[in-house]
Amino acid sequence: MPSSIKSIGLFLSLIAFGCSSGSQSTEMEEPSSSTSKTETASSDQSKTDKVTQKLLQNARKFLHSNQPHHAVELVSQAIAINPECAEAHALRAKAYTQSGRMADALADFSSAIRLQPTNPRFHNARGTFLMSRLDFESAFNDLNKAIELDENYAEPFNNRGLLLISKGKFEEAIQDLTKALKISPNYLDALNNRGFAYMKMGKNNEAVADFDHALKYNIDYVNPYNNRGLVYLQMEKYVKAAADFGEAIKREPNNPKYYEHRLIAWRLLGNHKRAEQDAKKLFVFNRLAQLNRGIFSSPRRPESWLARARFYFRQDNPKAARRDIQQALALDSNFADAFVLRAEIHVAKDNWLKAEKDATRAIQFAPSDKAYSIRGDVHFHNGNYERAIKDFEHARRFDTTVALAYFRYAQKLKAKGKIAKAENARQRALAIDPQVANAPTKANGN
């Protein structure tokens, strides 16, 4: 599909305007001092422009590194210095959009247009923003204005074409997208979007041609792979469809829709093994989406963060799990279950000292079988069999590891001449696992 209207990226192509105040003095000056004052004003304005442009330059860097809050701070400083700088308002609108402050973004887009009403790029930017807010009528008006101001500006033709696609007006969309491509023949988004419109009209060969053209100029452009795969599904070319969805997955491995589409292709091919693999991947994506929604709806609830941490741990992503555990503990520093899970992660990484520390803290706050069991494993690993046995008893645990703890503890007691206690420990070991007597001897430890 073309980029979803709900998630259109507002990558503005801003002209590097020199930001001037936009005001002119109407007051007559004395002839003897006019040159001096003019030079001073010009010098001051030049300094203002340089400071403003430096702030905007640094703000763009923050935007590119996905730090919109810092970008807002810098652009706001630029606007305080020069409130008539339309470029600054447009850039802050983009930063507000990126940080989810949509009302503020719209206000700044409008300010940029108020300051430079004949700038087609600002009308296009606001129109694209309004599309993302599903205000199609207002978006249409802005895009029309951008085209009216500059008929050789390709972007508003593409964006209006995308808007027409959303309304199901595919023939009209193709006309706009073709105009965009006439202006800019290698406009990849326009090629992808026109190909999608052709696909929706059942013109599969034309659609494939557009997607091929887009990929010819950028082999890593993901959308044409997915869309061409959808066309191949319609054409019953399932092998080619699966291959295209695979190429999309290579480039965006965390996008579930590509797995969903490939799953369809595998099933139509009768390849049940690969279909099952993609189905499992989709289950993981869906579960993660569910956990993310839980955090979004209850961000102050530590249990929400811990649930996602457990998921990450099971998916062999301990770094993400630790990050969520830290967030849970920031909300509740006595959250025993968070310490238990972090102790498990430490055990998996053979970090026994930290595992013991976290398990002990969990026991202090809320004793549990799991916490005692983990600490028992730490003691067993360190050869502290007596302590291990005590923790295993608290955990009500009876398995081969526990049997080995008793058996090795018996060996240690026997070496110290405590025969009766050693025999009692040995019998406990055999009662849990009769095969423990065949285990390798390891009597060291405390």
C-alpha positions in Angstrom: 0.0 0.0 0.0 1.1 3.6 -0.3 2.2 5.2 2.9 -0.8 5.2 5.3 -2.4 8.7 5.6 -2.4 8.2 9.3 1.4 7.9 9.4 2.6 10.3 6.7 6.1 11.5 7.5 6.2 15.3 7.3 9.7 15.6 5.9 9.5 19.2 4.8 11.7 20.5 2.0 12.2 23.9 3.5 14.0 26.6 1.6 16.8 28.2 3.6 15.1 31.6 3.8 16.9 34.4 5.4 14.7 35.3 8.3 14.0 39.0 8.4 11.6 40.8 10.6 9.2 41.6 7.7 8.6 45.1 9.1 9.7 48.4 7.5 10.1 51.7 9.1 7.9 54.5 7.8 9.5 57.2 10.0 11.7 59.8 8.1 15.3 60.1 9.4 17.5 63.1 9.4 19.8 63.1 6.3 23.0 63.4 8.4 22.3 60.2 10.4 20.4 58.0 7.9 23.5 56.1 6.5 24.8 55.4 9.9 21.5 54.1 11.3 20.9 52.0 8.2 24.3 50.3 8.4 23.7 49.6 12.1 20.2 48.2 11.5 21.6 46.0 8.6 24.4 44.8 10.9 22.0 43.9 13.7 19.7 42.1 11.3 22.6 40.1 9.9 23.6 39.0 13.4 20.0 38.1 14.2 19.8 36.0 11.0 23.0 34.2 11.8 21.9 33.3 15.3 18.5 32.2 14.1 19.9 30.0 11.3 22.4 28.4 13.7 19.6 27.5 16.1 17.5 26.1 13.3 20.5 24.1 12.0 21.0 22.5 15.4 17.3 21.9 15.8 17.3 19.9 12.5 20.0 17.7 13.9 17.8 16.9 16.9 14.9 16.1 14.6 17.0 13.8 12.5 18.1 11.9 15.7 14.5 11.7 16.8 14.8 14.2 19.7 11.9 16.5 18.9 11.7 18.0 22.4 15.2 19.4 22.2 14.4 20.7 18.7 11.3 22.5 20.0 13.4 24.3 22.6 16.0 25.5 20.0 13.4 26.6 17.5 11.4 28.4 20.2 14.6 30.4 21.0 14.9 31.3 17.3 11.3 32.5 17.2 11.8 34.5 20.4 14.7 36.2 18.6 12.9 36.6 15.3 9.1 36.0 15.6 8.6 36.8 11.9 10.7 33.9 10.7 8.3 31.7 8.8 10.9 28.9 8.3 11.2 28.6 12.1 7.5 28.2 12.6 7.4 25.5 9.9 10.3 23.7 11.5 8.8 23.8 15.0 5.5 22.5 13.5 7.5 19.5 12.3 9.0 19.0 15.7 5.6 19.3 17.4 4.2 16.7 15.0 7.1 14.4 15.8 6.4 14.8 19.6 2.6 14.3 19.2 1.6 17.9 20.0 -0.7 18.2 17.0 -2.6 21.3 18.0 0.6 23.2 18.5 1.9 21.8 15.1 -1.2 23.1 13.3 -0.8 26.5 14.9 2.8 26.8 13.7 2.0 25.6 10.2 -0.7 28.3 10.0 1.8 30.9 11.4 4.3 30.0 8.6 1.6 30.5 6.0 0.4 33.8 7.6 4.0 35.1 7.4 4.6 33.8 3.8 1.2 33.2 2.2 2.7 32.7 -1.3 5.1 30.0 -0.3 3.7 26.7 -1.8 5.9 24.5 0.4 4.2 25.7 3.6 0.7 25.0 2.1 1.9 21.6 1.0 3.3 20.9 4.5 0.1 21.9 6.2 -2.0 20.0 3.7 0.1 16.9 4.3 -0.3 17.3 8.1 -4.0 17.7 7.8 -4.2 14.5 5.8 -2.5 12.7 8.7 -5.3 14.2 10.9 -7.9 12.9 8.5 -9.1 16.5 7.8 -9.3 15.7 4.0 -11.3 18.8 3.0 -8.9 21.2 4.5 -5.9 19.2 3.3 -7.4 19.3 -0.2 -7.7 23.1 -0.1 -4.1 23.5 1.0 -2.7 21.2 -1.6 -4.8 22.9 -4.3 -3.3 26.3 -3.1 0.2 24.8 -3.3 -0.3 23.7 -6.8 -1.9 27.1 -7.8 1.2 28.8 -6.4 3.7 26.6 -8.2 2.5 24.2 -11.0 6.0 22.8 -11.3 6.1 21.6 -7.6 5.7 17.8 -7.7 5.0 17.1 -4.0 1.5 18.5 -3.7 0.5 16.6 -6.8 1.7 13.4 -5.2 0.1 14.2 -1.9 -3.2 15.1 -3.5 -3.0 11.9 -5.5 -2.6 10.0 -2.2 -5.6 11.8 -0.8 -7.6 10.8 -3.8 -6.5 7.2 -3.4 -7.9 7.3 0.2 -11.2 8.4 -1.3 -11.2 5.6 -3.9 -10.9 8.1 -6.7 -8.1 6.1 -8.5 -8.4 7.6 -12.0 -8.1 11.1 -10.6 -5.3 10.0 -8.4 -3.4 8.6 -11.3 -3.7 11.9 -13.2 -2.2 13.8 -10.3 0.6 11.2 -9.7 1.4 11.3 -13.5 1.7 15.1 -13.3 4.1 14.7 -10.3 6.2 12.2 -12.4 6.2 14.5 -15.4 7.8 17.2 -13.2 10.1 14.7 -11.4 10.3 11.4 -13.4 12.1 9.5 -10.7 9.9 10.6 -7.8 9.8 7.3 -6.0 6.8 8.0 -3.7 4.7 9.0 -6.7 5.8 5.9 -8.6 4.8 3.7 -5.7 1.5 5.5 -5.1 0.6 5.4 -8.8 1.4 1.7 -8.9 -0.9 1.2 -5.9 -3.7 3.1 -7.7 -3.2 0.9 -10.8 -3.4 -2.2 -8.6 -6.7 -1.1 -7.0 -8.1 -0.6 -10.6 -7.0 -4.1 -11.5 -4.3 -2.8 -14.0 -1.7 -5.2 -12.7 0.8 -4.9 -15.5 0.9 -1.1 -15.2 1.2 -1.4 -11.4 4.2 -3.8 -11.7 5.9 -1.5 -14.2 5.7 1.4 -11.7 7.0 -0.7 -8.8 9.8 -2.0 -11.1 10.7 1.5 -12.0 10.8 2.6 -8.4 13.0 -0.3 -7.4 15.3 0.4 -10.3 16.3 3.7 -8.7 16.3 2.5 -5.1 16.6 -1.2 -4.5 16.1 -0.7 -0.7 12.7 1.2 -1.1 10.5 -1.1 0.9 6.9 -0.2 -0.2 7.2 -1.3 -3.8 8.3 -4.8 -2.7 5.2 -5.2 -0.6 2.9 -3.6 -3.1 4.3 -5.7 -6.0 3.9 -8.7 -3.9 0.2 -7.9 -3.5 -0.1 -7.5 -7.2 1.5 -10.9 -7.7 -1.0 -12.4 -5.3 -3.8 -11.0 -7.5 -2.0 -12.5 -10.6 -1.7 -15.8 -8.7 2.1 -15.6 -9.0 2.6 -16.8 -5.5 6.3 -17.7 -5.6 7.1 -14.1 -6.8 4.8 -12.7 -4.2 6.5 -14.6 -1.4 9.9 -13.5 -2.7 8.8 -9.8 -2.7 7.4 -10.0 0.8 10.7 -11.6 1.9 12.7 -8.7 0.4 10.4 -6.3 2.4 11.1 -8.3 5.5 14.8 -8.1 5.0 14.6 -4.3 5.0 12.0 -3.9 7.7 12.2 -7.1 9.8 9.9 -5.7 12.5 6.9 -4.8 10.3 4.2 -7.4 10.9 2.2 -6.7 7.8 4.9 -8.1 5.6 4.8 -11.4 7.5 1.1 -11.4 7.3 1.2 -11.0 3.5 3.9 -13.7 3.1 1.9 -16.0 5.3 -0.9 -15.8 2.7 1.5 -16.6 -0.1 2.9 -19.6 1.7 -0.5 -21.0 2.4 -1.6 -20.6 -1.2 1.6 -22.4 -2.2 0.8 -25.2 0.3 4.1 -24.5 2.2 2.7 -25.2 5.6 6.1 -25.2 7.4 7.0 -21.7 6.3 3.5 -20.5 6.9 3.7 -21.8 10.5 7.0 -19.9 11.0 5.4 -16.6 9.8 2.3 -17.3 12.0 4.6 -17.7 15.0 6.3 -14.4 14.2 2.9 -12.7 13.8 1.9 -14.0 17.2 5.0 -12.4 18.7 4.2 -9.1 17.0 0.6 -9.2 18.2 1.6 -10.0 21.8 4.1 -7.2 21.8 1.5 -4.8 20.5 -0.8 -5.9 23.2 1.8 -5.2 25.9 2.6 -1.8 24.4 -1.0 -0.9 24.6 -1.0 -1.9 28.2 1.9 0.4 28.9 0.4 3.2 26.9 -2.9 3.0 28.8 -1.3 2.6 32.3 2.3 4.1 32.1 2.4 4.5 35.9 1.6 0.8 36.6 4.9 -1.1 37.2 3.2 -4.4 36.4 2.7 -3.2 32.8 6.4 -2.7 32.4 7.3 -5.9 34.0 4.9 -7.9 31.7 6.8 -6.5 28.7 10.1 -7.2 30.4 9.1 -10.9 30.8 8.2 -11.0 27.1 11.5 -9.6 26.0 13.3 -12.0 28.3 11.5 -15.0 26.7 12.4 -13.5 23.2 16.1 -13.5 24.2 16.3 -9.7 24.4 17.7 -9.2 27.9 18.8 -5.6 27.2 15.2 -4.5 26.5 14.0 -6.6 29.4 16.4 -4.9 31.8 15.4 -1.5 30.5 11.7 -2.2 31.3 12.6 -3.7 34.7 14.4 -0.5 35.5 11.3 1.5 34.6 9.2 -0.8 36.8 11.6 -0.3 39.7 11.5 3.5 39.2 7.8 3.3 39.8 8.1 0.9 42.7 11.5 0.4 44.3 10.2 -2.5 46.4 8.7 -4.4 43.5 9.9 -7.9 44.4 8.8 -9.5 41.1 11.0 -7.1 39.2 14.0 -8.1 41.2 13.1 -11.8 40.6 13.1 -11.4 36.9 16.3 -9.4 36.9 17.9 -12.2 39.0 16.8 -14.7 36.3 18.5 -12.5 33.6 21.7 -12.4 35.7 21.6 -16.2 36.0 21.2 -16.6 32.3 24.3 -14.4 31.8 26.3 -16.3 34.5 26.4 -13.1 36.7 25.9 -15.0 39.9 26.8 -12.3 42.3 24.2 -9.9 41.0 21.7 -12.7 40.8 22.1 -13.4 44.5 21.8 -9.8 45.3 18.6 -9.3 43.4 17.1 -12.6 44.7 17.9 -11.6 48.2 16.2 -8.2 47.8 13.1 -9.9 46.4 13.0 -12.2 49.4 13.3 -9.2 51.7 10.3 -7.4 50.1 8.1 -10.3 49.3 9.4 -13.9 49.8 8.4 -16.2 46.9 9.3 -19.8 45.8 10.9 -18.3 42.7 13.2 -16.0 44.6 14.3 -18.7 46.9 14.8 -21.1 44.0 17.0 -18.7 42.1 19.1 -17.9 45.2 19.4 -21.7 45.8 20.8 -22.1 42.3 23.3 -19.4 43.0 24.5 -21.2 46.2 24.6 -24.5 44.3 26.7 -23.0 41.6 29.1 -21.5 44.2 29.3 -24.9 46.0 27.4 -23.6 49.1 25.3 -26.8 49.3 24.0 -26.3 52.8 22.7 -22.8 51.9 21.4 -24.1 48.6 19.4 -26.8 50.4 17.8 -24.3 52.8 16.7 -22.1 49.9 15.4 -25.1 47.9 13.4 -26.2 51.0 11.9 -22.7 51.2 11.1 -22.9 47.5 9.5 -26.4 48.0 11.6 -27.6 45.2 12.5 -31.2 44.4 14.4 -32.0 41.3 17.8 -33.3 40.1 19.6 -30.1 41.1 18.2 -30.4 44.6 19.2 -34.1 44.8 22.7 -33.2 43.7 22.9 -30.5 46.4 22.0 -33.1 49.1 24.4 -35.6 47.6 27.4 -33.3 47.4 26.6 -31.9 50.8 26.7 -35.5 52.0 30.1 -36.0 50.5 31.4 -32.9 52.2 30.0 -34.0 55.6 31.6 -37.4 55.1 35.0 -35.8 54.4 34.6 -34.0 57.7 33.9 -37.2 59.6 30.2 -36.4 60.2 29.1 -39.8 59.1 25.5 -39.9 60.4 24.6 -36.5 59.0 26.3 -37.4 55.7 24.2 -40.6 55.4 21.0 -38.7 56.2 21.8 -36.2 53.4 22.7 -39.0 51.0 19.3 -40.8 51.7 17.5 -37.5 51.0 19.3 -37.2 47.7 18.4 -40.8 46.7 14.8 -40.3 47.7 14.6 -37.3 45.3 16.5 -38.9 42.4 17.9 -42.5 42.7 20.2 -41.8 39.8 22.1 -39.1 41.7 24.6 -41.6 43.0 26.0 -41.8 39.4 26.7 -38.1 39.2 30.3 -36.8 39.1 31.9 -36.2 42.5 32.2 -32.6 43.4 32.7 -32.1 47.1 34.3 -28.7 47.1 32.5 -25.6 48.5 31.5 -24.3 51.9 
